């Protein structure tokens, strides 16, 4: 992956900020099963993207970080087929979802709106939440859940799904789900959300979200219990950036040490080609405290 440094591209911003940004998932814990299985906490990671391998893996990287020295897979970690991204909660549990890869044999569309939970102590993976799935699923869209993010203040998981959307109809939803009960607390409709991230900006909580149909980063202000204050509003766009200029925003993360918002984008058009050797591009932005604008730094 090649990162190209560009100079001083200023993008407009509509959130009122003064430069104070804090991720809202800082309370998360990593599963106890890492050390229980004699893996190094410092050199280990969970992966759902091992080449030609289904499910979730716990891997340990050797000291020179060039190859995997060992891996572990609980017997239940393959039952959902190929998996998407993962998040953790404040108790060390892991959450992930099924996503199609190459074909639909292991990941039928009717299972695309299910969240799975891996118990942080035992490693057992079970269905945690089945989101609404329409009785009719269009052939042109085999995807469901696209992104998740955990928020410490509300103990909520935010989930974006595009299930049921077509080329002409944007029918996706973003849910707020209570971790303790699994109940849906709030939702946004008719929005095909992609990557998600929750941040505190100038003492206000926001959900940042990509969209599977365009290159715009959106924001939603959250209330005191983590609910949605309004529909997603545009923050800035990465259209025209990268080798193709049409990347969708799949991953959003704020790194405090770098004081930067990192965005991972890749091509996505609701077909399985999006799952094959994704050409990912990483973009970095910093909030300028004087102009109150996001500036691209990488």
MOTAUR-V311353 format. One record per run of one state. SS is the DSSP state (~ for helix, > for strand, _ for the rest). FROM is the first residue (numbers start at 1). LEN is the number of residues. If there is no record, write none. Layout:
ss=SS from=FROM len=LEN
ss=SS from=FROM len=LEN
This chain:
ss=_ from=1 len=8
ss=> from=9 len=3
ss=_ from=12 len=9
ss=> from=21 len=3
ss=_ from=24 len=9
ss=~ from=33 len=4
ss=_ from=37 len=7
ss=> from=44 len=4
ss=_ from=48 len=9
ss=> from=57 len=5
ss=_ from=62 len=6
ss=> from=68 len=5
ss=_ from=73 len=2
ss=~ from=75 len=4
ss=_ from=79 len=4
ss=> from=83 len=1
ss=_ from=84 len=3
ss=> from=87 len=2
ss=_ from=89 len=5
ss=> from=94 len=5
ss=_ from=99 len=10
ss=~ from=109 len=3
ss=_ from=112 len=2
ss=> from=114 len=5
ss=_ from=119 len=6
ss=> from=125 len=6
ss=_ from=131 len=14
ss=> from=145 len=7
ss=_ from=152 len=4
ss=> from=156 len=6
ss=_ from=162 len=11
ss=> from=173 len=6
ss=_ from=179 len=5
ss=> from=184 len=6
ss=_ from=190 len=3
ss=> from=193 len=9
ss=_ from=202 len=2
ss=> from=204 len=8
ss=_ from=212 len=4
ss=> from=216 len=7
ss=_ from=223 len=5
ss=> from=228 len=1
ss=_ from=229 len=4
ss=> from=233 len=5
ss=_ from=238 len=10
ss=> from=248 len=8
ss=_ from=256 len=4
ss=> from=260 len=7
ss=_ from=267 len=5
ss=~ from=272 len=4
ss=_ from=276 len=5
ss=> from=281 len=8
ss=_ from=289 len=4
ss=> from=293 len=4
ss=_ from=297 len=2
